[in-house]
Amino acid sequence: MRQRGGAERAKTVRMFFWKRGVLAAAMAALILSGCSEYESSEELRAQAGTEAQADGEVQAAAEVRTSKQTETGADISGRSQSRTRAAVPEFETVSDRVYVNTEGGAIAENGRQVLLDPNWDYAEFAKITSGTAVLYQSQTAERKNLTICVNAGHGTKGGASVKTQCHPDGSPKVTGGTTGAGAVTAAAVSGGMTFDDGTPESSVTLSMALILKDKLLAKGYDVLMIRETEDVQLDNIARTLIANNASDCHIALHWDSTTNNKGAFYMSVPNVESYRSMEPVKSHWQQHNALGESLVAGLKGAGVKIFSGGSMAMDLTQTSFSTVPSVDIELGDKASDHSSATLATLADGLVAGVNQYFGQ
């Protein structure tokens, strides 16, 4: 019985050091490999669990050994076999994604995803909500602690086949547009028009948004980007609510569907009593119009052609649900030039308008 107990003890001790050796070798290999084998938080958490299980098996074997020694009166070392073990650290579930923008001379680190919170005001009206916006923080010395929401119009696959409520109180539209007056529902996100050269409006608004983002970051503004790819699964209400809760103003970029290169203008809030007395329009319509006027003034100062008086009244879904200064800016139409140089000029004008509105 003594000989069998000694063999079992030796086997257990060998197993203990073999497992420790494997773990030590794995750690040494990881250190030597540097950053070439980056492990995510999920992988690290799984490793911790595996190591804890292995240690548990060794500890269990040791307990069995001690029990047998007690039964037989064997004393291997004449000393206490107790050990003090450190607790396995707990791992918090975190995202391993990091957003970095290095264009335009302004590095925006620590960009974070912003999702629609179902507890936000008016969230129950949004139908397409699985997408995410990204919030970038300016890293310039003159950071203004103001966040501009840049919304590249359109760009939601399937959005035209889903209907959302035009106004939060269920009242019908008071003006025409993509959706006619009298309608109570509208396309969640319309497909947009196509330029005379065959380019989809959604592609141009995306290019415009990316240029505007870089220029705003360079001027010290934080930027909330609603869309940075050809498709984001956020309808117009969801986009508006994210802007309401994560920005200081909301600028949606569009081009009109006319074909005479008529120039830029913003969609103003209709002077209709029933509409202007409906919340949240009642509390914010003056801010919407003031932001639109500032943007048009900035564009005009940059040499951009302005249509008529610079505005057109429209009760859009966007402004119907907005609780921050919010504007749909139309930067031209189907016949307008949309080269990179033109988009850069438009962006300069919009930044000037933002500066004017916030007194910067």
N, C-alpha and C positions, 0 to 999 in steps of 0.2 A: 504493500500500500504506500509506503514511503517513496519507493522508487517511481511508482506511477504518478504520485503527486508532484515529485520533482520534475518529471518529464513534462507534465502539463504546465507547470510553472515556467519552465524554460521556453516551451512553445509560446505561451502567452507573452512573455517578455520579448521574444524575437518578433512576434507580430506587432507589439507596441512600437518597437524601434523601427521596424520596416515601414509602418504607416507614417511615422514621424519623418522618416527619411524621404519618403515619396513627396510629402508636403513640402519639406525643405527644398528638395530638388526643383519642384514646380515653382516655388517662390524665387529661387535663384535664376531659373530660366526666364521668368517674367521680368526680373530686374535687368538682366542682360539684354533682353529684347527691346527695352526702351518703350517708345510710343508706337512701335509698329504693330503691336497687338492690343489695341485699345479695347477694354472690356466695359460693357455697359453696366448700369446699376443693376439690371435684372441678372446679368451673369455673375456679378460680384455677390449678390444676395444668394444665388443658387450655390456658389462655391462655399459660402459660409454655412449653409445648411448641410452640405456634403461633409465638410470638416467636422461639424458638430455631431453628425451621425457617426462618423468614424471614431471620434473621441468617446462617444457614448458606448460604442461596442467595446473599446479597450477598457473603459471604466467598469462595464458590466462583467467582463472577464476577470478583472481584478477583484471584484466583489465576490464572484464565485470562488476564486482561489482563496480569499480570506476566510470564507465560510468553511471550506474543506480543511484549511489549516486549523481552524478552531475545533472542528470535529475530531481531528487526529492528534491534536496537541502539538502540531508542527509549528516551528517558529523559524522562518527563513533568515531573518536578519536580526531578530531580537529587538527590533525597534518598531514603532508605530508605522503602519502602512498608509496612514491618512494623507490626503493631498488637498491642497487648496486650488480650486479651478476658477479661472476668470470667466465671467459670463460672456456668451457670444453676443457681439454687438448687434443691435437692431438696425435694420436698413430702412430708410424712408423711401417710399416710392416717388421718384422724381423723373422729370423729362430729361433725356440726354441730348435734346435738340438745342442748338445754339444758332441764332441768326446773326450774321455779320454782313454789313454793307460797307464796301470800301470805295465806292465811286464818288465822284464829285468833291473829293477832298475832305469829306466829313464821315468819320467812322461812327457807325451806329451799332454799339454792342448791346448785348443783353436784350435783344428783341424778344418779345414774348407773345405767345398766341393769346388772342382774346376771343372767347366764345360767347354766344348769346346765353344769358342767364334767364331761365324760365321764370324767375321771380321778379324780373324787371317790369316796370310799367309798360303795358301794351304788348308784352311778350306773347300773349295768347293769340294775337292776330297774325303772327309770323307763321309761315307754312314751310319754308325751306330754310333750315337752321343748322345743318350739320357742318357747314364750313367754318373757317376761322379767319379772323383778321390778324395782322401782326403790328405790334406797337414798337416803334424804334425810338430810342433816346439819343438826341444830339450829343456829341462829345466835344463840341466846340467850347471855347472859354466863355463865349457870350450866350450860353444856353438861357432861353427865355422862360422855361417852365410853362410853356403853352403848347398844347397838342392840337395839331391840325389833322382832321380826318380827310384823307384823299380817297375818293370813291371813283374808280374807273367804271363808268357806266356800262351796263349790260354784262355779258360774260357769265351766265348761269345756264348750264345745259338743262333743258327741260323746263326752264322758268316760264316760258310763254304758255305752257299747257296747264299751269297751276294758277288759280285765282285767289286773290286776297282782297280784303275789304278796303275800299278807297278812303273812307273816313272812320275814325274810331267810334263815332256815334252812330254809324250806319246810314248816315244821310247821303243823298246822291251827289255826284259831281256837279259843280256849278259852271265849269268851263269845258271846252272840248280838248283836243289833243290826241294822243295815241288812243286814249279811251274817251268816248264822247260824253257830253253833258247828260246828266240823268242816270248814268250808270252807278251802281253801288259796289261793283267789284271790278278789278282790273287784273291784267297779267301780272303775276308775281314779279317777273323780270322779263321785259320784252327782248326780242332778239337784236334790236337796233337796225339801222339802215346800212346800205353798202355805198361806199364812195364811187364816184364816176369811174375811177380807175380799177374798181373791183375789190378794193380793200374793205373788209368788214369794219364797221364802226367800233366794235368791241376791241379789235386789235389796236386801233389808233388811240382809243381812250386808255388802254393799258400802257402803251408807249408814253403817252402824255403823263400818266400818273407816275411812272418810274422816273421820268425827268424831273417832274415837280417835286417828288420826294427828295431827291438828292439836293435840289436847290434850297428847299426848306430846311433840311438838316444842316446844310452849310451856313444858313443864316441863324441857327440856334434854336429852331423849332423842333419839338418832338413830332413824329409823324405816325399816325394810325393808318395803315394801308389795308383797305377793305379787300382789294384783289391785287395779286402779283403774278397771276398765271391766267391762262386763257379761260379757265373755269373756276368759279368759287360757288359753293352751294349755300348761298345766302340770298334770300329774296330782298326786295326793296325795303320791306319793313324791318327785317332782321338787320340789314346794313344800317338803317337809321337808328335802331335801338342801340347797336354797338357804338355808334358815333355819340349818341346821347350820353352814354355812361362811361366813355373812355376818351373823350376829346373835348376841346373848347369850341370847335366849330366844325362844320361838315360841308365839304365842297365836292359835289358830284360832277364829273366831267362828261360832256356830251357834245355831239354835233347834230345840227338840225337836219331834217329830211328834205328840205327844199333844195333847189338846184341852181341858184343864182349867185352863190358866193356872197351872201348878204351881210356877213360880218358876225361879230360876237354880241351876245346879250345874256341876261339872266332871267330866270323864271320868277317873277314877283308874285306876291300873295294877292289874290283877287280882292278887289274892294267890294265885297259882297257881305252884307251884315250877318247873314246866317252862318257864313263860313268863318268870318273873323271873330265871331262870338263863341265858336266851338273850341274847347280845349283839346290839345295844348296850343292850338293856333292863337287863341286869344292872348295868351301870355307871352308869345314869342314872335308874332308876325313882324313887328317893327324891327326886331333884330335880324330876321331873315332878309328883309328889304335893305337894311343898312349894310349888311355884309355884301349883298349883290351889287349895290351901288359902289362900294369900295373896290370890289374886284373889277368892275367895268372901268372905273377911273384908272386903276393900275394898268389894265390892258391898253386903254387909250393912250396913256403916257408912254407905253412901250411901242407905240406906232401901230397897234392892231386896229383894223377896221371895225367900227361899232355899228350895229344895226339900229336904225331909227333912234329912239331915245335911250336905248340900251337895256330895255326890259320888255317882257311879255307876260301878262297875267295868266297864271295856271295853278289850279289846285291839285298839285302833285301828291302822290302817296308820301313821298319823302317829307315835304313840309307839313303834311297833315299829321304826322306822328313825331315831329322834331321838337325837342326841348332844349336844344342848343342852337345858336345861329346856324342856319342851314340854307344852302343855295344849290340849285341845278344851274350850272353855267354852260351855255351853248357857245362853243368856240368857233363856229362857222357852220357850213352845211356840206352837202354832197360834193359841191364843186370846189370846195376850199382846198388849198395846198396843205398837205400834212407831212411835209419833209421834216427831217430831224432839226434843221435850222429853224423852221417855222415853229415847231413844237417848243424849242428852246426859248424863242421870243415870247410865245404865249406863257410859258412857265415864268419867265422874268416878270411879265405883267401881273400874273396872279400873285407872285410873292410880294410885289409892290402893293397890290391890293390888300393882302393880308396884313402887311406892315401898317397900312393906312387904317385899317379897321381896328387893330389893337394898339394904335398909337406908338408904333415902334419906329 
